[in-house]
Amino acid sequence: MLHTNLSTRPFYNERAVQLALAALALLVLAVTAFNAVELIRLTDSQRSLGARAVESEREAARLRTQAAAIRAQINTKELETVANAAREANGIIDQRAFSWTDLFGQFEQTLPENVRVMAVQPRLAVNGSFVVGMTVQARRAEDLDAFIEALEKTGAFRDVTPLQEQTNEQGLLEAVIEGTYVTEGAPRG
């Protein structure tokens, strides 16, 4: 069998080309329609966002004006009084948070045999740390020095110094010492 085209005009499949062009035209029309719908939707969205932005700017200006008026009404002396009262209240709260158990636990760990604590008085320093004043009795000055060194070695006390020393009627050394007690969460500076 012979497969030769003997016609004078070659055969072109025009229907396939027309179908491809029609499909391409439909695709172009669909993309154009989609773009038109998106353009309308985005334009509407931009318009509503612009209106909201203008409204937000108006509201911000109103609030700034209102805040300036409120700031002008604030009495600085009253504000300072309230701030001082708040600092005082925080100091009282900090004193309530002072752990006597932990403090006496530190004494128990560090107290030499020939030293005894007679009085303890903690106070809250300006920087928020506790300064502990102690009245102690010791048989010898070396025992007192050993107690001071042991307190500082624990890390719970800093800058422990004797403020006053004297010998009582029984021949015991009475000393008032003071040091910064470093509790958890307290400033270490």
C-alpha positions in Angstrom: 0.0 0.0 0.0 1.2 3.4 -1.0 0.8 6.4 1.4 1.5 9.3 -0.8 -0.6 12.4 -1.1 -1.2 13.0 -4.8 -3.3 16.2 -4.4 -2.1 19.5 -5.7 -2.9 21.2 -2.5 -1.5 19.8 0.8 -4.0 18.9 3.5 -3.9 21.2 6.5 -5.9 20.4 9.6 -7.6 23.8 9.9 -10.1 22.5 12.4 -7.4 21.7 15.0 -5.8 25.2 14.5 -9.2 26.8 14.9 -9.9 24.8 18.0 -6.5 25.8 19.5 -7.1 29.5 18.7 -10.6 29.3 20.2 -9.3 27.7 23.4 -6.6 30.4 23.5 -9.2 33.1 23.0 -11.4 31.6 25.8 -8.3 31.5 28.1 -7.6 35.2 27.3 -11.2 36.1 28.0 -11.2 34.2 31.3 -8.0 35.8 32.5 -9.3 39.3 31.4 -12.6 38.7 33.3 -10.7 37.5 36.4 -8.4 40.6 36.2 -11.4 42.9 35.8 -13.2 41.4 38.8 -10.0 41.6 40.9 -9.4 45.2 39.8 -13.0 46.1 41.0 -12.6 44.2 44.2 -9.2 45.8 45.0 -10.4 49.3 44.1 -13.3 48.9 46.5 -11.0 47.5 49.2 -8.6 50.4 48.8 -11.5 52.9 49.0 -12.7 51.3 52.3 -9.2 51.1 53.8 -8.6 54.7 52.9 -11.8 55.7 54.6 -10.8 53.7 57.7 -7.3 55.3 57.7 -8.8 58.8 57.6 -11.2 57.9 60.5 -8.3 56.4 62.5 -6.2 59.6 62.0 -9.2 61.7 63.3 -9.5 59.4 66.3 -5.7 59.6 67.0 -5.8 63.4 66.8 -8.8 63.5 69.2 -7.0 61.1 71.7 -3.8 63.2 71.5 -5.8 66.3 72.3 -7.6 64.6 75.2 -4.3 63.2 76.6 -2.8 66.7 76.5 -5.8 68.1 78.3 -5.5 65.4 81.0 -1.7 66.0 81.4 -2.4 69.7 81.9 -4.8 68.9 84.7 -2.3 66.7 86.6 -1.1 68.3 89.8 2.6 67.5 90.1 2.6 67.8 93.9 -0.2 65.3 94.1 1.6 63.0 91.7 4.8 63.2 93.8 2.7 62.4 97.0 1.2 59.4 95.3 4.6 58.2 94.1 6.1 58.6 97.6 3.1 56.6 99.1 3.6 53.9 96.5 7.4 53.7 97.4 6.5 53.5 101.1 3.9 50.7 100.4 6.4 48.8 98.4 8.9 49.1 101.3 6.4 47.7 103.7 5.6 44.8 101.3 9.4 44.1 101.0 9.7 44.1 104.8 6.9 41.6 105.0 8.7 39.4 102.5 11.8 39.3 104.6 12.5 35.7 105.7 13.5 35.5 109.3 13.8 31.8 109.0 16.4 32.1 106.2 18.3 34.8 108.2 18.5 32.7 111.4 19.4 29.6 109.2 22.5 31.6 108.0 23.4 32.5 111.6 23.0 28.8 112.6 25.4 27.7 109.9 28.0 30.3 110.6 27.9 31.0 114.3 31.1 29.9 116.1 30.9 28.2 119.5 32.1 31.2 121.5 29.8 33.8 119.8 26.1 34.4 120.4 23.6 36.8 118.8 21.9 39.1 121.2 19.8 41.2 118.9 19.0 41.5 115.2 17.5 44.5 113.4 17.0 44.4 109.6 16.2 47.5 107.7 15.4 48.2 104.1 18.1 50.3 102.4 17.3 52.9 99.7 18.6 50.6 97.0 16.1 47.9 98.0 18.6 45.6 99.8 18.3 44.6 103.5 21.0 45.9 105.9 21.1 43.7 109.0 22.4 45.1 112.3 23.4 42.6 115.0 24.5 42.8 118.5 26.7 39.9 119.3 28.8 38.7 122.3 32.0 36.9 121.9 34.7 35.5 124.3 37.5 36.9 122.1 38.1 39.2 119.2 39.2 36.3 117.1 35.8 34.6 117.6 34.1 37.7 116.4 36.3 37.9 113.3 35.7 34.3 112.6 31.9 34.9 112.7 32.2 38.0 110.4 34.3 36.0 107.9 31.9 33.0 108.0 29.0 35.3 107.2 30.7 36.8 104.2 31.8 33.4 102.9 28.2 32.2 102.7 27.5 34.8 100.0 24.4 35.8 101.8 26.1 38.8 103.4 28.3 41.5 102.0 30.3 44.3 103.6 30.0 42.9 107.2 31.7 45.4 109.5 31.9 45.9 113.3 30.5 49.4 114.1 31.1 49.3 117.9 33.0 47.1 120.3 33.2 47.1 124.1 33.9 44.7 126.9 31.0 44.1 129.4 31.1 43.3 133.1 31.5 39.5 132.5 34.6 40.1 130.3 32.8 39.3 127.1 33.3 41.4 124.0 30.0 43.0 122.9 29.9 44.3 119.4 27.4 45.8 117.0 28.0 44.6 113.5 26.2 45.5 110.3 26.1 43.9 106.8 24.1 43.8 103.7 21.9 40.7 103.6 21.5 39.5 100.0 18.2 37.7 99.7 16.9 36.0 96.6 15.5 38.6 94.1 17.1 41.5 96.0 19.4 43.9 94.1 23.1 42.9 94.5 24.6 46.3 93.9 
